[in-house]
């Protein structure tokens, strides 16, 4: 094989490698774009969930401010009924 043929063969191999590298680069770029979109979608989902959690906490706080827990008459009546009279056992 003379120098000219060797040069042509080397040029073809380099062109094939370059073509494969360009294909790989395009594939990696497409994957990166897809992953970035997925990342953005997940960030939005996290923000939406945090907003929803904040709204639920606020609603719970508002509800506790509006109707504070108090002992009702029924609850006090139940506790007095369960207490035993100390002289009943005599």
C-alpha positions in Angstrom: 0.0 0.0 0.0 1.5 3.3 -1.0 1.3 6.6 0.9 -1.6 7.9 -1.2 -3.8 4.9 -0.5 -2.9 5.0 3.2 -3.8 8.7 3.3 -7.2 8.1 1.7 -7.9 5.2 4.0 -7.0 7.3 7.1 -9.2 10.2 5.9 -12.1 7.8 5.4 -11.6 6.4 8.9 -11.4 9.9 10.4 -14.6 10.9 8.5 -16.4 7.9 9.9 -15.3 8.6 13.4 -16.3 12.2 13.1 -19.7 11.2 11.8 -20.2 8.8 14.7 -19.1 11.5 17.2 -21.6 14.0 15.7 -24.4 11.3 16.0 -23.3 10.7 19.7 -23.2 14.4 20.4 -26.7 14.9 19.0 -28.0 12.0 21.0 -26.4 13.3 24.2 -27.9 16.8 23.5 -31.4 15.3 23.0 -31.0 13.4 26.2 -29.9 16.5 28.1 -32.9 18.5 26.8 -35.2 15.7 27.8 -33.7 15.4 31.3 -33.8 19.2 31.7 -37.5 19.2 30.8 -38.1 16.4 33.3 -36.2 18.3 35.9 -38.3 21.5 35.3 -41.5 19.4 35.5 -40.5 17.9 38.8 -39.5 21.3 40.2 -42.9 22.7 39.3 -44.6 19.6 40.9 -42.6 20.2 44.1 -43.6 23.9 44.2 -47.2 23.0 43.6 -47.1 20.5 46.4 -45.4 23.0 48.8 -48.1 25.6 47.9 -50.8 23.0 48.6 -49.2 22.1 51.9 -49.0 25.7 52.9 -52.7 26.2 52.0 -53.6 23.2 54.1 -51.6 24.4 57.1 -53.1 27.9 56.8 -56.6 26.5 56.6 -55.9 24.3 59.7 -54.6 27.4 61.6 -57.6 29.4 60.5 -59.9 26.7 61.6 -58.3 26.4 65.1 -58.5 30.2 65.5 -62.2 30.2 64.6 -63.3 27.2 66.7 -61.0 26.7 69.7 -61.4 23.3 71.4 -63.5 23.7 74.6 -64.9 21.2 77.0 -68.6 20.8 76.3 -71.4 20.1 78.8 -71.7 16.5 77.5 -68.0 15.9 78.2 -68.2 17.1 81.7 -71.4 15.1 82.3 -69.7 11.9 81.1 -66.7 12.4 83.4 -68.9 12.9 86.5 -70.9 9.7 85.7 -67.8 7.6 85.5 -66.6 8.7 88.9 -67.7 6.4 91.7 -69.3 7.5 94.9 -66.9 6.5 97.7 -69.8 5.7 100.0 -71.6 3.5 97.5 -69.5 0.5 98.3 -70.3 0.5 102.1 
